[in-house]
Amino acid sequence: MAACLVQCATCGNSISIWLRVIVLIIILNSVSVVLGQDGDGQLVLYMDHSLDQGATAEFTPRGVITVHSLRSGDVSWNQENTVNSLFIEQLKQVSRSGGYYRLKLSTKQNYDNFVMTFMNACSLYESALSDIITITFDQGGALLGVSATTVPSICQGSVTPDSRLAAFNSTVYVVSTYTGPSPDTATYIQRLEKEKAEKARGENQDNRSFLAKYWMYIVPLLIFVLLSGSSEQGGR
């Protein structure tokens, strides 16, 4: 009977340990999903793009961005081969009509929670698909926004040969926001209260004599009077 009780107690302890391990795994997976990170602690972002105009634009995958370190800005960029003759012709057409090229970035593929940006399609065309993408995160590693531009960013009406439109030439930067220093209002309020108390006690009153207070006005007046008297005597 005692052996059975010991065996049951041992089984209960084993089950308790396994339950703790399972709960820990679930928590770690939940944190990974929230941060959009893979098992190596790297932040993986999925980028889609579109040349369709209007609210019902259809996006297609453009590539995967892996952020290895937010602090150092270490990023690797794996772009899909999405540039073909159909894309080039559509880019030319949208550029001539003054349309836009759009980018969509998310932490999960086909995810509803995403950030988006756009640029003039003509600027992408005239830059020969050379764009600069800046991704912004908060201090906790959450995705805040994305921006894209080209050099030059203003359309000039130039023609780009199709041979220079073979693939995207992209540069990716990551930026982390931080909270700036807040004003020391407590110290300022304490100083105001101290000055108010000193005025109430009369510690800030000027107790100097009349001459000590207003000598800078009296001396010029005396000099003027003396000079005026000398002038009158000289005239006589």
Accessible surface in RSA format (square Angstrom, percent):
REM  Atomic radii and reference values for relative SASA: ProtOr
REM  Chains: A
REM  Algorithm: Lee & Richards
REM  Probe-radius: 1.40
REM  Slices: 20
REM RES _ NUM      All-atoms   Total-Side   Main-Chain    Non-polar    All polar
REM                ABS   REL    ABS   REL    ABS   REL    ABS   REL    ABS   REL
RES MET A   1   177.42  91.9 135.37  89.6  42.05 100.1 112.63  95.8  64.79  85.8
RES ALA A   2    73.90  67.9  67.31 103.9   6.59  15.0  69.33  97.6   4.57  12.1
RES ALA A   3    77.98  71.7  64.21  99.1  13.77  31.3  71.83 101.2   6.16  16.3
RES CYS A   4    74.83  56.6  72.21  80.5   2.63   6.2  18.55  47.0  56.28  60.7
RES LEU A   5   107.02  59.6 102.60  73.4   4.41  11.1 103.02  72.3   4.00  10.8
RES VAL A   6   100.46  66.1  97.78  88.5   2.69   6.5 100.31  87.2   0.15   0.4
RES GLN A   7   120.24  67.2 115.64  84.5   4.60  10.9  32.91  70.1  87.33  66.2
RES CYS A   8    84.86  64.2  74.26  82.8  10.59  24.9  26.62  67.5  58.23  62.8
RES ALA A   9    58.97  54.2  45.51  70.2  13.46  30.6  57.17  80.5   1.80   4.8
RES THR A  10    77.72  55.3  76.09  77.1   1.64   3.9  59.68  80.2  18.04  27.3
RES CYS A  11    63.64  48.1  60.54  67.5   3.10   7.3  21.56  54.6  42.07  45.4
RES GLY A  12    37.40  46.1   0.00   N/A  37.40  46.1  31.28  85.8   6.12  13.7
RES ASN A  13    94.97  65.5  93.27  90.1   1.70   4.1  20.80  50.0  74.18  71.7
RES SER A  14    49.96  42.2  47.32  63.2   2.64   6.1  25.40  54.1  24.56  34.4
RES ILE A  15   106.51  60.6 104.02  77.5   2.50   6.0 106.37  76.6   0.15   0.4
RES SER A  16    41.80  35.3  38.81  51.8   2.99   6.9  25.31  53.9  16.49  23.1
RES ILE A  17   101.84  58.0 101.81  75.8   0.03   0.1 101.81  73.3   0.02   0.1
RES TRP A  18   164.86  66.2 164.86  79.8   0.00   0.0 137.26  73.2  27.60  44.8
RES LEU A  19   102.54  57.1 102.42  73.3   0.13   0.3 102.49  72.0   0.06   0.2
RES ARG A  20   173.63  72.9 165.25  84.2   8.38  19.9  60.89  83.2 112.74  68.3
RES VAL A  21    60.87  40.1  59.50  53.9   1.37   3.3  60.77  52.8   0.11   0.3
RES ILE A  22    85.22  48.5  84.98  63.3   0.25   0.6  85.22  61.4   0.00   0.0
RES VAL A  23    81.59  53.7  81.42  73.7   0.17   0.4  81.59  70.9   0.00   0.0
RES LEU A  24   100.84  56.2  99.12  70.9   1.72   4.3 100.42  70.5   0.42   1.1
RES ILE A  25    90.31  51.4  89.87  67.0   0.44   1.1  90.27  65.0   0.04   0.1
RES ILE A  26    99.89  56.8  99.25  73.9   0.63   1.5  99.57  71.7   0.31   0.9
RES ILE A  27    92.09  52.4  90.29  67.3   1.81   4.4  92.09  66.3   0.00   0.0
RES LEU A  28   108.11  60.2 103.01  73.7   5.10  12.8 103.18  72.5   4.92  13.3
RES ASN A  29    84.28  58.1  83.18  80.4   1.09   2.6  21.64  52.1  62.63  60.5
RES SER A  30    56.61  47.8  50.47  67.4   6.14  14.1  34.68  73.9  21.93  30.7
RES VAL A  31    74.88  49.3  73.19  66.3   1.69   4.1  74.81  65.0   0.07   0.2
RES SER A  32    32.65  27.6  30.05  40.1   2.59   6.0  22.61  48.1  10.04  14.1
RES VAL A  33    88.95  58.5  81.58  73.9   7.37  17.8  81.82  71.1   7.14  19.4
RES VAL A  34   122.71  80.7  92.59  83.8  30.12  72.6  99.14  86.1  23.57  63.9
RES LEU A  35    50.00  27.8  46.94  33.6   3.06   7.7  48.16  33.8   1.84   5.0
RES GLY A  36     3.29   4.1   0.00   N/A   3.29   4.1   0.88   2.4   2.41   5.4
RES GLN A  37    53.67  30.0  46.83  34.2   6.84  16.3   2.35   5.0  51.32  38.9
RES ASP A  38    56.37  39.5  42.34  42.1  14.03  33.2  37.01  87.1  19.36  19.3
RES GLY A  39    87.12 107.4   0.00   N/A  87.12 107.4  44.58 122.3  42.54  95.3
RES ASP A  40   121.73  85.3  88.56  88.1  33.17  78.4  22.53  53.0  99.20  98.9
RES GLY A  41    45.31  55.9   0.00   N/A  45.31  55.9  25.10  68.9  20.20  45.2
RES GLN A  42    47.77  26.7  47.77  34.9   0.00   0.0   5.08  10.8  42.69  32.4
RES LEU A  43     7.61   4.2   6.73   4.8   0.88   2.2   6.73   4.7   0.88   2.4
RES VAL A  44    24.15  15.9  24.15  21.9   0.00   0.0  24.15  21.0   0.00   0.0
RES LEU A  45     0.00   0.0   0.00   0.0   0.00   0.0   0.00   0.0   0.00   0.0
RES TYR A  46    57.79  27.0  57.35  32.6   0.44   1.1  18.65  14.0  39.14  48.3
RES MET A  47     1.06   0.5   0.18   0.1   0.87   2.1   0.18   0.2   0.87   1.2
RES ASP A  48    23.94  16.8  23.94  23.8   0.00   0.0   1.24   2.9  22.69  22.6
RES HIS A  49     4.46   2.4   4.19   2.9   0.27   0.7   0.87   0.9   3.59   4.2
RES SER A  50     6.49   5.5   0.09   0.1   6.40  14.7   6.40  13.6   0.09   0.1
RES LEU A  51     7.89   4.4   1.65   1.2   6.24  15.7   1.65   1.2   6.24  16.8
RES ASP A  52    49.63  34.8  45.70  45.5   3.93   9.3  15.51  36.5  34.13  34.0
RES GLN A  53    83.53  46.7  58.36  42.7  25.17  59.9  50.78 108.1  32.75  24.8
RES GLY A  54    44.83  55.3   0.00   N/A  44.83  55.3  38.37 105.3   6.45  14.5
RES ALA A  55   111.17 102.2  64.12  99.0  47.04 107.0  73.47 103.5  37.69  99.9
RES THR A  56   131.90  93.8 104.60 106.0  27.30  65.1  82.45 110.8  49.44  74.7
RES ALA A  57    19.83  18.2   1.77   2.7  18.06  41.1   2.27   3.2  17.56  46.5
RES GLU A  58   126.18  72.4 115.72  87.5  10.46  24.9  39.58  76.5  86.61  70.7
RES PHE A  59    42.10  21.1  17.20  10.7  24.90  64.8  17.20  10.4  24.90  71.3
RES THR A  60    64.63  46.0  64.39  65.3   0.24   0.6  54.08  72.6  10.54  15.9
RES PRO A  61    60.78  44.3  59.92  54.6   0.86   3.1  59.92  49.5   0.86   5.4
RES ARG A  62     0.44   0.2   0.44   0.2   0.00   0.0   0.44   0.6   0.00   0.0
RES GLY A  63     3.24   4.0   0.00   N/A   3.24   4.0   0.27   0.8   2.96   6.6
RES VAL A  64    38.94  25.6  38.17  34.6   0.77   1.8  38.17  33.2   0.77   2.1
RES ILE A  65     0.00   0.0   0.00   0.0   0.00   0.0   0.00   0.0   0.00   0.0
RES THR A  66    23.24  16.5  23.24  23.6   0.00   0.0   5.54   7.4  17.70  26.8
RES VAL A  67     3.32   2.2   1.05   1.0   2.27   5.5   1.05   0.9   2.27   6.2
RES HIS A  68    70.02  38.3  46.65  32.4  23.37  59.8  36.89  38.0  33.13  38.5
RES SER A  69    38.48  32.5  31.26  41.7   7.22  16.6  25.08  53.4  13.40  18.8
RES LEU A  70    52.60  29.3  37.67  27.0  14.93  37.5  37.67  26.5  14.93  40.2
RES ARG A  71   237.27  99.6 198.64 101.3  38.63  92.0  84.20 115.1 153.07  92.8
RES SER A  72    87.27  73.7  47.17  62.9  40.11  92.4  52.74 112.3  34.53  48.4
RES GLY A  73    31.50  38.8   0.00   N/A  31.50  38.8  12.14  33.3  19.36  43.4
RES ASP A  74    75.57  52.9  68.24  67.9   7.34  17.3  20.04  47.2  55.54  55.4
RES VAL A  75    34.89  23.0   5.66   5.1  29.23  70.4   5.66   4.9  29.23  79.3
RES SER A  76    50.06  42.3  44.24  59.0   5.82  13.4  40.89  87.1   9.17  12.8
RES TRP A  77    55.17  22.1  22.80  11.0  32.37  76.0  23.23  12.4  31.93  51.8
RES ASN A  78   106.90  73.7 102.79  99.3   4.11   9.9  27.26  65.6  79.64  77.0
RES GLN A  79    56.85  31.8  30.44  22.2  26.42  62.9  17.08  36.4  39.77  30.2
RES GLU A  80    85.66  49.2  72.84  55.1  12.83  30.5  32.96  63.8  52.70  43.0
RES ASN A  81   141.30  97.4 102.82  99.4  38.49  92.7  40.93  98.5 100.37  97.0
RES THR A  82    27.81  19.8  15.77  16.0  12.04  28.7  21.68  29.1   6.12   9.3
RES VAL A  83    17.73  11.7   4.04   3.7  13.69  33.0   4.04   3.5  13.69  37.1
RES ASN A  84    83.31  57.5  74.55  72.0   8.76  21.1  36.81  88.6  46.51  45.0
RES SER A  85    88.28  74.6  78.96 105.4   9.32  21.5  49.36 105.1  38.92  54.5
RES LEU A  86   137.22  76.4 133.73  95.7   3.50   8.8 137.12  96.3   0.11   0.3
RES PHE A  87    21.47  10.7  18.85  11.7   2.62   6.8  21.18  12.8   0.29   0.8
RES ILE A  88    19.60  11.2  19.56  14.6   0.03   0.1  19.56  14.1   0.03   0.1
RES GLU A  89    94.32  54.1  91.20  69.0   3.12   7.4  42.80  82.8  51.52  42.1
RES GLN A  90    60.60  33.9  57.34  41.9   3.26   7.8  19.33  41.1  41.27  31.3
RES LEU A  91     0.37   0.2   0.37   0.3   0.00   0.0   0.37   0.3   0.00   0.0
RES LYS A  92    39.87  19.5  38.41  23.6   1.46   3.5  15.50  13.9  24.37  26.0
RES GLN A  93   115.41  64.5 114.53  83.7   0.88   2.1  24.81  52.8  90.60  68.7
RES VAL A  94    11.96   7.9  11.60  10.5   0.36   0.9  11.96  10.4   0.00   0.0
RES SER A  95    16.81  14.2   6.76   9.0  10.04  23.1   7.14  15.2   9.66  13.5
RES ARG A  96   182.44  76.6 143.04  72.9  39.40  93.8  81.13 110.9 101.30  61.4
RES SER A  97    87.94  74.3  47.76  63.7  40.18  92.6  50.59 107.7  37.35  52.3
RES GLY A  98    52.10  64.3   0.00   N/A  52.10  64.3  32.43  89.0  19.68  44.1
RES GLY A  99     8.75  10.8   0.00   N/A   8.75  10.8   7.71  21.1   1.04   2.3
RES TYR A 100    97.37  45.5  97.37  55.4   0.00   0.0  50.64  38.1  46.73  57.6
RES TYR A 101     0.45   0.2   0.11   0.1   0.34   0.9   0.11   0.1   0.34   0.4
RES ARG A 102    44.53  18.7  44.53  22.7   0.00   0.0   8.46  11.6  36.07  21.9
RES LEU A 103     2.11   1.2   2.11   1.5   0.00   0.0   2.11   1.5   0.00   0.0
RES LYS A 104    41.44  20.2  40.82  25.0   0.61   1.5   5.97   5.4  35.47  37.8
RES LEU A 105     0.50   0.3   0.38   0.3   0.12   0.3   0.50   0.4   0.00   0.0
RES SER A 106     6.12   5.2   5.99   8.0   0.13   0.3   0.84   1.8   5.28   7.4
RES THR A 107    25.31  18.0  22.51  22.8   2.80   6.7  13.19  17.7  12.11  18.3
RES LYS A 108    75.72  36.9  75.72  46.5   0.00   0.0  38.81  34.9  36.91  39.3
RES GLN A 109   108.84  60.9  89.27  65.2  19.57  46.6  22.21  47.3  86.63  65.7
RES ASN A 110   141.86  97.8 103.26  99.8  38.60  92.9  39.31  94.6 102.55  99.1
RES TYR A 111    95.48  44.6  86.13  49.0   9.35  24.3  46.76  35.1  48.73  60.1
RES ASP A 112   132.56  92.9 116.35 115.8  16.21  38.3  37.51  88.3  95.05  94.8
RES ASN A 113   107.59  74.2  97.64  94.4   9.95  24.0  21.99  52.9  85.60  82.7
RES PHE A 114    81.06  40.6  57.92  35.9  23.14  60.2  59.77  36.2  21.28  60.9
RES VAL A 115    28.62  18.8  24.01  21.7   4.61  11.1  28.62  24.9   0.00   0.0
RES MET A 116    82.00  42.5  52.87  35.0  29.13  69.4  33.04  28.1  48.96  64.9
RES THR A 117    20.29  14.4  15.23  15.4   5.06  12.1   6.35   8.5  13.94  21.1
RES PHE A 118   123.43  61.8 109.57  67.9  13.86  36.1 110.65  67.1  12.78  36.6
RES MET A 119    16.19   8.4   9.10   6.0   7.09  16.9  16.09  13.7   0.10   0.1
RES ASN A 120    64.51  44.5  61.06  59.0   3.45   8.3   3.18   7.7  61.32  59.3
RES ALA A 121     0.00   0.0   0.00   0.0   0.00   0.0   0.00   0.0   0.00   0.0
RES CYS A 122    22.27  16.8  21.91  24.4   0.36   0.8   8.65  21.9  13.62  14.7
RES SER A 123     4.34   3.7   3.45   4.6   0.89   2.0   1.03   2.2   3.31   4.6
RES LEU A 124     0.00   0.0   0.00   0.0   0.00   0.0   0.00   0.0   0.00   0.0
RES TYR A 125    22.88  10.7  22.88  13.0   0.00   0.0  15.28  11.5   7.60   9.4
RES GLU A 126    26.08  15.0  10.50   7.9  15.58  37.1   4.09   7.9  21.99  18.0
RES SER A 127    10.29   8.7   0.30   0.4   9.99  23.0   5.29  11.3   5.00   7.0
RES ALA A 128     8.84   8.1   5.23   8.1   3.62   8.2   5.23   7.4   3.62   9.6
RES LEU A 129     0.23   0.1   0.23   0.2   0.00   0.0   0.23   0.2   0.00   0.0
RES SER A 130    35.91  30.3  33.10  44.2   2.80   6.5  23.08  49.2  12.83  18.0
RES ASP A 131     1.41   1.0   0.00   0.0   1.41   3.3   0.00   0.0   1.41   1.4
RES ILE A 132    52.29  29.8  51.40  38.3   0.89   2.1  51.40  37.0   0.89   2.4
RES ILE A 133     0.00   0.0   0.00   0.0   0.00   0.0   0.00   0.0   0.00   0.0
RES THR A 134    37.58  26.7  36.97  37.5   0.61   1.5  20.62  27.7  16.96  25.6
RES ILE A 135     0.00   0.0   0.00   0.0   0.00   0.0   0.00   0.0   0.00   0.0
RES THR A 136    37.14  26.4  37.14  37.7   0.00   0.0  17.38  23.3  19.76  29.9
RES PHE A 137     0.00   0.0   0.00   0.0   0.00   0.0   0.00   0.0   0.00   0.0
RES ASP A 138    42.70  29.9  42.26  42.1   0.44   1.0  15.04  35.4  27.66  27.6
RES GLN A 139   125.53  70.2  90.55  66.2  34.98  83.3  38.45  81.8  87.08  66.0
RES GLY A 140    56.17  69.3   0.00   N/A  56.17  69.3  39.76 109.1  16.41  36.8
RES GLY A 141     7.83   9.7   0.00   N/A   7.83   9.7   5.66  15.5   2.18   4.9
RES ALA A 142    46.38  42.6  41.12  63.5   5.26  12.0  46.38  65.3   0.00   0.0
RES LEU A 143    34.72  19.3  10.41   7.4  24.31  61.1  10.41   7.3  24.31  65.4
RES LEU A 144    91.98  51.2  66.35  47.5  25.63  64.4  68.16  47.9  23.82  64.1
RES GLY A 145    19.10  23.6   0.00   N/A  19.10  23.6  19.10  52.4   0.00   0.0
RES VAL A 146    16.41  10.8   0.12   0.1  16.30  39.3   1.86   1.6  14.56  39.5
RES SER A 147    58.90  49.8  58.73  78.4   0.17   0.4  42.04  89.5  16.86  23.6
RES ALA A 148    15.74  14.5   0.25   0.4  15.49  35.2   1.46   2.1  14.27  37.8
RES THR A 149    58.61  41.7  55.65  56.4   2.96   7.1  48.16  64.7  10.45  15.8
RES THR A 150     3.75   2.7   0.54   0.5   3.21   7.6   0.01   0.0   3.74   5.7
RES VAL A 151   112.74  74.2  95.20  86.2  17.54  42.3  95.55  83.0  17.19  46.6
RES PRO A 152    62.59  45.6  55.84  50.9   6.75  24.5  60.91  50.3   1.68  10.4
RES SER A 153    63.35  53.5  48.12  64.2  15.24  35.1  20.52  43.7  42.83  60.0
RES ILE A 154   130.54  74.3 126.76  94.4   3.78   9.1 129.58  93.3   0.96   2.6
RES CYS A 155    43.13  32.6  21.77  24.3  21.36  50.2  20.45  51.8  22.68  24.5
RES GLN A 156   131.99  73.8  93.76  68.5  38.22  91.0  34.34  73.1  97.65  74.1
RES GLY A 157    66.55  82.1   0.00   N/A  66.55  82.1  37.67 103.4  28.89  64.7
RES SER A 158    58.01  49.0  44.13  58.9  13.87  32.0  44.38  94.5  13.62  19.1
RES VAL A 159   130.31  85.7 104.54  94.6  25.77  62.1 104.54  90.8  25.77  69.9
RES THR A 160     4.98   3.5   2.35   2.4   2.63   6.3   0.62   0.8   4.36   6.6
RES PRO A 161    71.22  51.9  61.47  56.0   9.75  35.4  71.22  58.8   0.00   0.0
RES ASP A 162    71.82  50.3  61.17  60.9  10.65  25.2  28.67  67.5  43.15  43.0
RES SER A 163    95.91  81.0  63.17  84.3  32.74  75.4  58.76 125.1  37.15  52.0
RES ARG A 164   140.18  58.9 124.13  63.3  16.05  38.2  46.17  63.1  94.01  57.0
RES LEU A 165     0.07   0.0   0.07   0.0   0.00   0.0   0.07   0.0   0.00   0.0
RES ALA A 166    71.43  65.7  53.90  83.2  17.53  39.9  61.49  86.6   9.94  26.3
RES ALA A 167    62.47  57.4  52.40  80.9  10.07  22.9  52.87  74.4   9.61  25.5
RES PHE A 168    22.40  11.2   4.57   2.8  17.83  46.4   4.57   2.8  17.83  51.0
RES ASN A 169    98.74  68.1  92.88  89.8   5.86  14.1  21.40  51.5  77.34  74.8
RES SER A 170    21.40  18.1   0.00   0.0  21.40  49.3   0.00   0.0  21.40  30.0
RES THR A 171    59.77  42.5  56.13  56.9   3.65   8.7  29.80  40.0  29.97  45.3
RES VAL A 172    22.73  15.0   3.54   3.2  19.19  46.2   3.54   3.1  19.19  52.1
RES TYR A 173   119.08  55.6 116.71  66.4   2.37   6.2  80.62  60.6  38.45  47.4
RES VAL A 174    21.48  14.1   1.14   1.0  20.33  49.0   1.14   1.0  20.33  55.2
RES VAL A 175    70.37  46.3  66.20  59.9   4.17  10.0  70.36  61.1   0.01   0.0
RES SER A 176    47.39  40.0  28.63  38.2  18.76  43.2  26.67  56.8  20.72  29.0
RES THR A 177    57.30  40.8  50.88  51.6   6.43  15.3  47.66  64.0   9.64  14.6
RES TYR A 178   174.11  81.3 149.53  85.1  24.58  64.0 105.12  79.0  68.99  85.1
RES THR A 179   116.46  82.8  91.97  93.2  24.49  58.4  71.28  95.7  45.18  68.3
RES GLY A 180    38.49  47.5   0.00   N/A  38.49  47.5  19.50  53.5  18.99  42.5
RES PRO A 181   140.45 102.4 106.04  96.7  34.41 125.1 118.08  97.5  22.37 139.0
RES SER A 182    97.10  82.1  71.22  95.0  25.88  59.6  41.10  87.5  56.00  78.5
RES PRO A 183   110.05  80.2  88.39  80.6  21.66  78.8  99.83  82.4  10.22  63.5
RES ASP A 184    94.74  66.4  74.84  74.5  19.90  47.1  41.32  97.3  53.41  53.3
RES THR A 185    78.97  56.2  76.62  77.7   2.35   5.6  49.59  66.6  29.38  44.4
RES ALA A 186    60.41  55.5  53.65  82.8   6.76  15.4  59.23  83.4   1.18   3.1
RES THR A 187    74.71  53.1  73.80  74.8   0.91   2.2  55.79  74.9  18.91  28.6
RES TYR A 188   113.02  52.8 111.10  63.2   1.92   5.0  75.27  56.6  37.76  46.5
RES ILE A 189    89.54  51.0  89.54  66.7   0.00   0.0  89.54  64.5   0.00   0.0
RES GLN A 190   116.61  65.2 111.76  81.7   4.86  11.6  33.66  71.6  82.95  62.9
RES ARG A 191   135.65  57.0 130.90  66.7   4.75  11.3  48.02  65.6  87.63  53.1
RES LEU A 192    81.35  45.3  76.70  54.9   4.65  11.7  76.97  54.1   4.38  11.8
RES GLU A 193   108.61  62.4 101.65  76.9   6.95  16.6  40.37  78.1  68.24  55.7
RES LYS A 194   134.78  65.8 127.86  78.4   6.92  16.5  76.54  68.9  58.23  62.0
RES GLU A 195    75.10  43.1  75.10  56.8   0.00   0.0  22.41  43.3  52.68  43.0
RES LYS A 196   158.41  77.3 153.65  94.3   4.77  11.4  98.29  88.5  60.12  64.0
RES ALA A 197    42.52  39.1  35.24  54.4   7.29  16.6  41.76  58.8   0.76   2.0
RES GLU A 198    35.26  20.2  35.26  26.7   0.00   0.0   1.90   3.7  33.36  27.2
RES LYS A 199   143.14  69.8 124.97  76.7  18.17  43.3  71.12  64.0  72.02  76.7
RES ALA A 200    90.72  83.4  46.89  72.4  43.83  99.7  59.71  84.1  31.01  82.1
RES ARG A 201   148.72  62.4 112.05  57.1  36.66  87.3  71.12  97.2  77.60  47.0
RES GLY A 202    20.88  25.7   0.00   N/A  20.88  25.7   8.78  24.1  12.10  27.1
RES GLU A 203   102.29  58.7  67.55  51.1  34.74  82.7  38.98  75.4  63.32  51.7
RES ASN A 204    83.02  57.3  51.03  49.3  31.99  77.0  25.86  62.2  57.16  55.3
RES GLN A 205   124.75  69.8 106.04  77.5  18.71  44.6  35.40  75.4  89.34  67.8
RES ASP A 206    70.55  49.4  48.99  48.8  21.56  51.0  35.95  84.6  34.60  34.5
RES ASN A 207   134.97  93.1  98.16  94.9  36.81  88.6  38.82  93.4  96.15  92.9
RES ARG A 208   138.57  58.2 122.16  62.3  16.41  39.1  59.82  81.8  78.75  47.7
RES SER A 209    71.82  60.7  55.20  73.7  16.62  38.3  54.62 116.3  17.20  24.1
RES PHE A 210   135.51  67.8 125.30  77.6  10.21  26.6 127.83  77.5   7.68  22.0
RES LEU A 211   117.10  65.2 115.90  82.9   1.21   3.0 116.06  81.5   1.04   2.8
RES ALA A 212    40.35  37.1  28.67  44.2  11.68  26.6  37.71  53.1   2.64   7.0
RES LYS A 213    61.57  30.0  53.58  32.9   7.98  19.0  12.47  11.2  49.10  52.3
RES TYR A 214    94.03  43.9  94.03  53.5   0.00   0.0  52.62  39.5  41.41  51.0
RES TRP A 215   143.79  57.7 143.19  69.3   0.60   1.4 126.13  67.3  17.66  28.7
RES MET A 216    82.11  42.5  70.87  46.9  11.23  26.7  70.90  60.3  11.20  14.8
RES TYR A 217   150.85  70.4 140.12  79.7  10.73  27.9  96.56  72.6  54.29  66.9
RES ILE A 218    43.73  24.9  42.90  32.0   0.84   2.0  43.73  31.5   0.00   0.0
RES VAL A 219    68.07  44.8  67.87  61.4   0.20   0.5  68.07  59.1   0.00   0.0
RES PRO A 220    73.45  53.5  65.59  59.8   7.86  28.6  68.45  56.5   5.01  31.1
RES LEU A 221   110.76  61.7 106.28  76.0   4.48  11.3 110.10  77.3   0.66   1.8
RES LEU A 222   100.61  56.0 100.49  71.9   0.12   0.3 100.49  70.6   0.12   0.3
RES ILE A 223    90.73  51.6  90.29  67.3   0.45   1.1  90.73  65.3   0.01   0.0
RES PHE A 224   134.61  67.3 132.61  82.1   2.00   5.2 134.43  81.5   0.18   0.5
RES VAL A 225    84.69  55.7  81.10  73.4   3.58   8.6  82.53  71.7   2.16   5.9
RES LEU A 226   125.35  69.8 120.86  86.5   4.48  11.3 123.24  86.6   2.10   5.7
RES LEU A 227   113.81  63.4 112.24  80.3   1.58   4.0 112.78  79.2   1.03   2.8
RES SER A 228    40.84  34.5  33.58  44.8   7.26  16.7  31.84  67.8   9.00  12.6
RES GLY A 229    30.00  37.0   0.00   N/A  30.00  37.0  28.90  79.3   1.10   2.5
RES SER A 230    72.37  61.2  60.01  80.1  12.37  28.5  32.32  68.8  40.05  56.1
RES SER A 231    81.53  68.9  61.01  81.4  20.52  47.3  42.02  89.5  39.51  55.3
RES GLU A 232   111.66  64.1 100.89  76.3  10.78  25.7  40.61  78.5  71.06  58.0
RES GLN A 233   135.87  76.0 121.10  88.5  14.77  35.2  33.18  70.6 102.69  77.9
RES GLY A 234    67.86  83.7   0.00   N/A  67.86  83.7  40.28 110.5  27.59  61.8
RES GLY A 235    71.31  87.9   0.00   N/A  71.31  87.9  38.33 105.2  32.97  73.9
RES ARG A 236   232.44  97.6 164.85  84.0  67.59 160.9  81.44 111.3 151.00  91.5
END  Absolute sums over single chains surface
CHAIN  1 A    16473.2      13532.5       2940.8       9996.0       6477.3
END  Absolute sums over all chains
TOTAL         16473.2      13532.5       2940.8       9996.0       6477.3
